[in-house]
Amino acid sequence: MKIPKRALLCVALLSVAQIPLSAIAADDVIPVGVDVTKPGAKIDRQIFGQFAEHLGRGIYEGIWVGPDSRIPNTRGIRNDVVAALKAIKVPNVRWPGGCFADEYHWKNGIGPRDKRPPTLNPNWGGVIEPNTFGTHEFMDFLDQVGADAYLSINIGSGTPAEAADWLEYLTTPQPTALQQQRAANGHPAPFRVPILGLGNETWGCGGSMTPEYYTDQLKVYARYARNYNSQQPMRRIAVGPDGSHTEYTEAVMAAWKNKTWAWDIEGISLHFYTVVKFPPTFKSVDFSEDDYATLLKETRRMYDLLKTHGDIMDKYDPEKKVLLSVDEWGVWLDKMPGTPDGFLEQQNSQRDALIAALNLNAFARHSDRVRIANIAQMVNVLQAMIFTRQEKMVLTPTYHVFHLYVPFQDATFLPVKFEAGTYRHGDVEVPRVDAIAAKGTDGKVWVSLTNLDPVRPVNIDLQAAGVKATRARGQTLSAPRFNSVNTFEAPETVKPKTVDVQARGGKLSLKLAPASVTVVALE
Ligand code: AHR
């Protein structure tokens, strides 16, 4: 094509700073190389765990509608929500909180439902807690989903005896009085409790305990909140750090290092939200690119935290016997206008899908230590997978990321080499591309590619040395805009589309849309 001289002159007169960034770099190519010869740790499927607290509409309406509801249900539990959660293969659900757990008295939530006492939920809106959804309903819900229990016991306002009784009620196969009560309530066989949380945020809503006071409590609870069923293993998770604070990490790990025959733990927890500061002010709808960039940068702090706490843990436990459970993570935004205080209801956008991918990638890269994680929270609360409104249900962009990542469950981590480039907005700079890879339990090499730039697409040349791939197949999650959301009126604005990448010139080439997450398998 002949370009008129006048046009060439115009381009020459533009300084580089005036040329839009998208014009300079739209066609640059980032080579991504997967190394299948150096497999790393298993990416434990438990890092894809969920969190369901008695908070707002998380349990009541979100999961529980009652057997007499016109909303299709199985023994009171919504069928649509169960089917959606089965599709993302939820490995575990943390329950009943959160701050709620430290005011929960389990005996209020067993026996005939019409006889259960109404109590209060002072943490979350001061509403009445009907105790309709209790131990048996939670276990039934898990059975329907196919997930493990991650039970948080009450250390803040409970007693060691109350916790010990709950564990006996749940786990003993012996004909004790508590086992008989369990049988009378409809479940003679022991329940499985594969993960037990020994308190929640005892540095905050769980009792504002000093690290020393908590470690003393921990020894008592780790001793008496026993698993009474040797056939069914249970991992105990101590309270660990609040974000970047290291006092709990040091204290709990030092206590573990000097543990006696009388107590033990298998993990410690980390809580970190993408929030910048409390109270949360960032909007979940109609937000600007400033907000977009700031929250992506904030999310990347997860890497610093995994390194900081991982290093402390290595000091006491170089063999990595104690796992890190990131059992509260996700973006925490300003509540949606018109929703009740304390219900933590926020929309969920394409940006939040990217935040989910960045966090999951961080956990995968640290999978030798991070072996449990729980996004906060599963339905209708914070960075939810699912929204419900009466009989309607919407899947969020974050749900779709969990769906795309199913092949990474229990896959073997593979190192990936790439130049990430930079996405710049104002003062904010973050790596433009993120990528992880793993060998799935299906034997295939899976790659996740994220383009954080909300304007520029990026071309990827994908290679895996030693793998003769002629194509890659998978799905991509992109959206009309970085702040696009799914609503009850337009539930499919953001949803995955199929990608099928053919080999050209010995390479697999694909284009990542702006602000997108793509997961492909090499074939
Ligand atoms: O997820 C909401 C709350 O955040 C939890 O109840 C608490 O543990 C944390 O502070």
Residues whose N, C-alpha, C, O or C-beta is under 5 A from the ligand:
A	BS01	AHR	G98 C99 F100 E201 A376
